[in-house]
């Protein structure tokens, strides 16, 4: 009996915490959006449907959506991004939470000036594919992508090209922070050299590819 009572108490506490999390997330989503009661109910229903599909709770989905809403996205886009952030967290080997996943996706999307839910899904797919086929794990690659995306985007590189250079750098150095910081510095200097020489800016990846073919000479 004592054990049963303890389980009931813990269950009630968890339920109360869940309700509190849902309330806080809905309050955040409603800010500046002037959502009606019906619209809030639809958002809640959508969150629980998404949560079931992702094997997460509706509160998890709403919490992730609130993270994106705070970053300035619309409610509808935030709900779509929330699913991708939870997928990112689910792919993480280090138990990344949805907030951390949201921050990483936002950095990468802004770096490539593509803030669409489709691009967020593309990021997850590309990073997951490389982590399953190369000697690099999901967490290191998503971290490197968040660090390097701004410099890579300015250099004219695609997401796939950037992930390729990060994977190659990490395989050699074994440290993603060093690999990302080093590449950011290289990309910046190469752009500056082109600008100083009055040259038309070329895709940095193409320059690296040309350099690789004559590196041994």
C-alpha positions in Angstrom: 0.0 0.0 0.0 2.7 2.5 0.8 4.3 1.8 -2.6 1.0 2.3 -4.3 0.4 5.6 -2.5 3.9 6.8 -3.5 3.3 5.9 -7.1 0.0 7.9 -7.1 1.8 10.9 -5.5 4.6 10.8 -8.1 2.0 10.4 -10.9 0.0 13.3 -9.7 3.1 15.5 -9.4 4.2 14.5 -12.9 0.7 15.3 -14.3 0.8 18.7 -12.5 4.2 19.5 -14.0 3.0 18.5 -17.5 -0.1 20.7 -17.2 2.2 23.6 -16.1 4.5 23.0 -19.0 1.6 23.0 -21.5 0.1 26.2 -20.0 3.5 28.0 -20.2 4.1 26.9 -23.8 0.6 28.0 -24.9 1.0 31.3 -23.2 4.3 31.8 -25.1 2.7 30.8 -28.4 -0.2 33.2 -27.9 2.0 36.2 -27.3 1.6 38.7 -30.1 -0.4 36.2 -32.2 -3.9 37.1 -30.9 -5.0 33.4 -31.0 -8.6 32.7 -30.2 -9.6 29.9 -27.8 -10.5 27.7 -30.7 -7.1 28.3 -32.4 -5.3 27.4 -29.1 -7.3 24.2 -28.9 -6.3 23.3 -32.5 -2.7 24.0 -31.7 -2.9 21.7 -28.7 -4.6 19.0 -30.7 -1.9 19.3 -33.4 0.8 19.0 -30.7 -0.6 15.8 -29.2 -1.0 14.3 -32.7 2.6 15.2 -33.5 3.8 13.9 -30.2 2.1 10.6 -30.7 3.8 10.3 -34.1 7.2 11.1 -32.6 6.7 9.0 -29.5 6.9 12.2 -27.4 4.3 14.1 -25.3 2.1 16.9 -26.5 3.8 19.1 -23.9 7.2 18.3 -25.5 5.9 19.5 -28.9 4.4 22.7 -27.4 7.6 23.4 -25.5 9.7 23.1 -28.6 7.3 25.2 -30.6 7.5 27.9 -27.9 11.3 27.9 -28.3 10.9 28.8 -32.0 8.2 31.3 -31.3 10.5 33.2 -28.9 13.0 33.3 -31.8 10.5 35.2 -33.8 8.8 32.6 -36.0 5.0 32.4 -36.6 2.9 29.9 -34.6 2.4 27.7 -37.7 6.1 27.6 -38.6 7.0 27.1 -34.9 4.8 24.0 -34.8 6.5 22.6 -37.9 10.0 23.4 -36.6 9.1 21.8 -33.3 8.8 18.4 -35.0 12.2 18.7 -36.5 13.8 19.9 -33.3 12.4 16.8 -31.5 13.7 14.6 -34.3 17.1 16.3 -33.8 16.9 15.6 -30.1 15.9 12.0 -30.8 18.9 11.4 -33.1 21.2 12.8 -30.5 23.4 10.3 -28.7 24.0 12.7 -25.8 20.4 13.3 -24.9 20.2 16.8 -26.4 17.0 18.5 -25.3 14.6 20.1 -27.6 15.8 23.6 -26.7 19.3 22.8 -27.6 18.2 21.2 -30.8 16.1 24.3 -31.7 19.1 26.5 -31.2 21.2 24.4 -33.5 18.6 24.3 -36.2 18.1 28.1 -36.0 21.8 28.8 -36.3 22.1 26.6 -39.3 19.0 27.9 -41.1 20.0 31.5 -40.5 23.6 30.8 -41.7 22.2 29.5 -45.0 19.4 32.1 -45.2 16.9 29.4 -45.5 14.4 29.4 -42.7 11.8 26.9 -44.0 10.6 23.8 -42.3 11.7 21.9 -45.4 15.3 23.0 -44.9 15.1 22.1 -41.2 14.1 18.6 -42.3 16.9 18.5 -44.8 19.4 19.3 -42.1 18.3 16.4 -40.0 18.3 14.0 -43.0 21.8 15.1 -44.2 23.4 15.0 -40.7 21.8 11.6 -39.9 23.0 10.1 -43.2 26.6 11.2 -42.7 26.6 10.1 -39.0 25.4 6.6 -40.2 27.9 6.3 -43.0 31.1 8.2 -41.8 33.3 8.1 -38.8 31.5 11.0 -37.1 28.5 11.0 -34.7 25.3 13.1 -35.0 26.1 15.4 -32.1 29.5 16.4 -33.2 28.3 17.1 -36.8 25.2 19.1 -35.8 27.4 21.1 -33.4 30.0 21.8 -36.1 27.3 22.8 -38.6 25.8 25.3 -36.1 29.3 26.8 -35.6 30.3 26.9 -39.3 27.0 27.6 -41.1 27.3 31.4 -41.1 30.8 31.4 -42.6 29.9 28.6 -45.0 26.7 30.4 -46.2 28.7 33.6 -46.8 31.2 31.5 -48.8 28.6 30.2 -51.2 28.8 26.7 -50.0 25.8 24.3 -49.8 24.7 22.5 -46.7 26.1 19.2 -48.2 29.4 20.8 -49.0 29.8 22.2 -45.6 29.0 18.9 -43.9 31.5 17.2 -46.2 34.3 19.6 -45.1 33.4 19.3 -41.4 33.4 15.5 -41.7 36.8 15.4 -43.4 38.2 17.9 -40.9 36.9 16.0 -37.9 38.1 12.7 -39.1 41.7 14.1 -39.2 41.7 16.4 -36.2 39.3 14.5 -33.9 38.0 17.8 -32.4 34.9 19.5 -33.9 35.4 22.8 -32.3 38.9 23.1 -33.8 37.8 21.8 -37.2 34.9 24.3 -37.4 36.9 27.3 -36.1 39.8 26.5 -38.4 37.5 26.3 -41.4 35.7 29.5 -40.5 39.0 31.3 -40.4 40.1 29.8 -43.8 36.9 30.6 -45.5 37.0 34.2 -44.2 40.6 34.7 -45.4 40.0 33.2 -48.8 37.0 35.6 -49.3 39.1 38.5 -48.1 41.9 37.6 -50.5 39.5 37.4 -53.4 38.0 40.8 -52.5 41.4 42.4 -52.1 42.5 41.1 -55.5 39.4 42.5 -57.1 38.3 39.0 -58.2 34.8 37.8 -58.5 33.9 35.8 -55.5 33.9 32.0 -56.1 32.4 29.2 -54.1 35.0 28.4 -51.5 34.3 24.7 -51.9 35.2 24.9 -55.6 38.5 26.6 -54.7 39.2 23.9 -52.1 38.5 21.2 -54.7 40.9 22.9 -57.2 43.5 23.1 -54.5 43.1 19.5 -53.5 44.0 18.3 -57.0 47.4 20.0 -56.9 48.1 19.9 -53.2 50.8 17.2 -53.4 52.8 19.3 -55.9 
